Amino acid sequence: MTEDCIFCKIINGDFGTEFVYENKYAVVFKDINPKAPIHLLVVPRVHTESLNELEDKNLMGELLQTVKDVTKKIGLKSYKTLINTGKEAGQEVFHLHIHILGN
């Protein structure tokens, strides 16, 4: 955990954020500024700044499996995933996360 990381604080329970789904690798919660009717964030429990720093291939797979599991749980059959990597690409929180966007 990084002390100043908002997502680390959310994972730690500091804000009482409701998780839509969670497992031992990640938590999933609603984006506070949704860009679609359904806008979820899949956030690994281990702090990793961005996709560029993620070296754990198992975690890479587990994050995608988490996307699949949560969308199945909520009945979302069609959706878009997005990972912003780096400030120039629109990353605002420097803790790797996957956006799930759907209707």
For each residue, the residues with C-beta under 8 A, 3 or more apart:
1: 5 8 11 12 47
2: 5 8 47 95
3: 8
4:
5: 1 2 8 9 47 93 94 95
6: 9 10 93 95
7: 10 11 43 47 93 95 97
8: 1 2 3 5 11 12 47 95
9: 5 6 12 14 15
10: 6 7 13 14 15 17 27 29 43
11: 1 7 8 27 43 45
12: 1 8 9
13: 10 16 17
14: 9 10
15: 9 10
16: 13
17: 10 13 29
18: 29 30
19: 22 27 28 29
20: 28 29 30 40 70 73 74
21: 27 28 66 69 70 73
22: 19 26 27 28
23: 26 62 66 69
24: 45
25: 44 45 59 62 63 66
26: 22 23 42 43 44 45 62 63 66
27: 10 11 19 21 22 42 43 45
28: 19 20 21 22 40 41 42 43 66 70 100
29: 10 17 18 19 20 40 41 43
30: 18 20 34 39 40 41
31: 34 35 39 40 41 99
32:
33:
34: 30 31 37 38 39
35: 31 39 99 101
36: 39 80 101 102 103
37: 34 102 103
38: 34 74 76 79 100 101 102 103
39: 30 31 34 35 36 99 100 101
40: 20 28 29 30 31 70 99 100
41: 28 29 30 31 97 98 99 100
42: 26 27 28 63 66 67 70 97 98 100
43: 7 10 11 26 27 28 29 95 96 97
44: 25 26 47 48 59 63 95 96 97
45: 11 24 25 26 27
46: 56 59
47: 1 2 5 7 8 44 95
48: 44 53 54 59 95 96
49: 52 53 94 95 96
50: 53 54 85 86 91 94 96
51: 54 83 85 96
52: 49 85 86
53: 48 49 50 96
54: 48 50 51 59 60 96
55:
56: 46 59 60
57: 60 61
58: 61 62
59: 25 44 46 48 54 56 62 63
60: 54 56 57 63 64
61: 57 58 64 65
62: 23 25 26 58 59 65 66
63: 25 26 42 44 59 60 66 67 98
64: 60 61 67 68
65: 61 62 68 69
66: 21 23 25 26 28 42 62 63 69 70
67: 42 63 64 70 71 81 98 100
68: 64 65 71 72
69: 21 23 65 66 72 73
70: 20 21 28 40 42 66 67 73 74 100
71: 67 68 74 76 77 79 100 102
72: 68 69 75 76
73: 20 21 69 70
74: 20 38 70 71
75: 72
76: 38 71 72 79 100 102
77: 71
78: 102 103
79: 38 71 76 100 101 102
80: 36 99 100 101 102
81: 67 98 99 100 101
82: 98 99 101
83: 51 96 97 98 99
84: 89 90 91 92 99
85: 50 51 52 89 91
86: 50 52 89 91
87: 90 91
88:
89: 84 85 86
90: 84 87
91: 50 84 85 86 87 94
92: 84
93: 5 6 7 97
94: 5 49 50 91
95: 2 5 6 7 8 43 44 47 48 49
96: 43 44 48 49 50 51 53 54 83
97: 7 41 42 43 44 83 93
98: 41 42 63 67 81 82 83
99: 31 35 39 40 41 80 81 82 83 84
100: 28 38 39 40 41 42 67 70 71 76 79 80 81
101: 35 36 38 39 79 80 81 82
102: 36 37 38 71 76 78 79 80
103: 36 37 38 78
